[in-house]
Amino acid sequence: WMMTTTETTIDNNKWNNSGVIKSSVDPCRMDGIQCRDFRVTGIILNDNKLKGTLPNTLGMLANLEFLDLGMNQISGSIPETLFHNATSLKDVALDSNSLQGTIPSFSNLIYLTRLQLG
């Protein structure tokens, strides 16, 4: 997964299947990335001029609690794996993008308190 801003590139290949960093480049030191015990727990990159699509591998971040990619230029659809696998999600904001398609089921997100898609 790669999304770019004018200053930052985030590459999902830096994380393994359980959300543990597997690279010498530490995404936890990047602006907008929150971590606990070297596991990504938050991606807060709203209003960063991000372009591209949401990758299926985003759902592989099992410890992800906060995802705010609102007010960017993200297109395509929301990957089914995001709401199926990332069951720790509490707060999701994908609003003000160019997303389209069917909204995947999020019934297994028992901790979810905010889902902002409009």
C-alpha positions, 0 to 999 in steps of 0.5 A: 500500500502506498499513499503519498503526500507532498511530504510523506510516503506510507508504504504498507509493505513495512508491516507484517500481517499482525501490524508489527513493523518489519522494516528499519524504517519506523512508521511510528516516527512518522507524523500521523501514525500512532503506535503502541508496542511497535504495532500501528494503532492509529493512522490520522492523516486527514486533510493531507492531499492523499491520492490513491485507493485504499488497499486490501492490506489495510485490514491486516493491521489488527491493532488499528483503532483509529483511521482518519483519512477524511478530506483527501483525494482517495478514490475507489471502494472501501476494501471488504477486509478493512471492516472484516479483519481490523476488529479493534477499530473504534473510530473511522473517518473516510469522509470527503473523499471520492470513495464509491461502491458498496459499504462493507459490513461492519457488524463485527466491529464491536468497539466502533463508536464513530463511522464517518463516510459522508 
